[in-house]
């Protein structure tokens, strides 16, 4: 998939899965344990993928979803970046973010499985995913210009309309 960063074209390693498809197999790393595809079944999950947590747009989007979590106590919110766990923990401490779970794709396993990995700079392309309890993708937003923020309202409206929270 072609994306841009500040208008400069970049290619991801593949084509991201479509709505209705099962989430591919991957492993991410939380602060203490691995997180796998199987861990995302049984409940709704929102996954916000950011290229680098230490950049402005990534920081803003993570903080926006962190605030939104309060309205959705039954939804699991994750932010995925290729930053190390230490970088993510340092960011959380500096930004006073305690609710959203940052998970590391330092290995690129998630990005490659999802067709989001950008080999040129070892990041994953910005995107938002909602996963149903069955493990199937029910919402996706692929942000083609990486300096743009996601459509928070659309993702949260989907959750309001399609979960027990509504």
N, C-alpha and C positions, 0 to 999 in steps of 0.2 A: 504494500500500500504506500502511496506517496503522501508525505506530509511536508510541511514547511516549518522552519524555525527562523523567525525574523525574515520571512520571504524566501529563504534559501531552501531549495528542494532537498529532501532526504527520503530514503526508502526504509521501510520496515522489512523484517525478514519474511513476511508473508501476508496473508489475507486474514483479518480477524473473523472469528466465528459469527454467524448470523443469529438473530433472534430465533428462538425455538430450538437451537442446537444445544446439546449437552456441553457443559463446561469441560474443556480438555484437562487432561491430567497435568498437574504441576505441583511444585513444592515451593513455598515461601518460608521466610523465617521471621517469627515474632521475636520479641525481646528475649524470650526464654525457650521457645519450642518451635518445631516446624508446624506449618499450616499447609494442609493439602486440600485438593479438590474435595475429598470426602468430608472434610471438616465444614464445608459450606452447604451441606445438605441438611434438611430438617427445619430450615428457617429461611426467611428472606435475608439477603445480604446485599448491601450496596458497596461496590468496589470502585473507588476513585483512584485512577492510575495517574501519577505525576512523574515527569522526567527527573526532577531533582528537588527535594524538599527544601533546599536552601536557596531557592530562587523565589522571586516575588509572587508570580502567578501560582506556583505550586503551594506556597505558604498560604496565600489568600484562599485558595479553593479548599485546602485542608481545614483551615479555621472555619470557613462557612459551613462545611458539612459537619464539623465538630459541634457547632452551635445547633444545627438542625436535629442532631441526634436526640436532644431532649424531648422532641415531639414524637419520637418513634422508639419507645422503649423496647419493642419486640424485634426491631431490625438490627442486624449487626452491620456496623459501618467499618470499612477498612480503607486505608490509604496505602497504596503500593508504590514504592519507588526503588530505584536501583542503588540508593544510598545504603551505606553499611548500617547495621543496627545501632552502633555507637553514634553515628551522625544523626540518625533519627531520634534517639533518646536525648541527645544534646539539643536538637531543635525543639522537641516537646518541652524540655525544661526551660529553655530560653523564651518560648512563646506561651508558656503556662497552659498547654493543651494536655488534658488528662483523660478525655472520654474516648476519642476515636483511636482505633488501634492502627498504628503504623507497622507495616510489615515490609521486610526487605526482600527485594529481588536482585540482590547483589550478584547472584550467579547468572541472572538472565533467564532462568528456567520458565518462569511465568510468562515473561515477554515473548520468548520464542514459541511457547505453546499457544499463546493467544495471537500470534502474528503481529505483535506490537514492538518487538525489539528492534532498536536502531543500532546496527553494528558500528556505524561511524563514530558514535559518541557514547556507546554502552549505556543507553537509557531506554525506557519504555515510552511509547507515544501516549500523550495525554488522552484519557478516555474515561467514561463512566459506565459501569455495568450494574445491572440488578439481576440477581440470581434467585430463582424461585426455590422453595424447599426441595423440589425434585432434582435440583442441580442443573436445571436448564436456564439459559439466558432468556430473560423476558424483557429486557430494556438494554439498549446500548446507545452511547453517544460517542462518536469518534471525532475528536477535535483535530481538524486537519492543519490549522495554523497553531503551533505549539505555544505561542505567546498569548493565546486567547483563553478565557475562562470557560468552563462548561456552563450549560444551561441548568443551573441549580433548581430553578422553579419547575422545569419539566421533569427532572428526576424525582423530586419530592412530591410532585403532583401524581406521578405514577404510583409511588408508595402509598399515598393517601387513598387512591382509587382502587388499589389491588391488594391491599393487605388487611388483616384483621383490625388494624389500627383505625381504618376508615369508619 
